Amino acid sequence: MTIGEDAKGNITLVDASEITVRSGEHVGQLIGAGTARRTSAATESNLISSRSHAVLRMNVEVVKDGRRSSGKLFIIDLAGS
């Protein structure tokens, strides 16, 4: 995966997937699918150790009483954990 810059000057991951979800269950399914795609192998320290990085960015938007609030949550798991 390549780190780049979009037209607005924001740092972004090139070719990253963006999926709209409406439930926690769907988020869990996507995390499970992403986890299944990661590679792992034995190391001197661990029988099973991740050999790939994972990045999850969640853009959360809430509309309540006509007011919109938004925020971003980043979860990053580095290889070797």
Secondary structure, 3 states (H helix, E strand, C coil): CEEEECCCCCEEEECCCCCCCCCHHHHHHHHHHHHHHCCEECCCCCCCEECCCEEEEEEEEEEECCEEEEEEEEEEECCCC
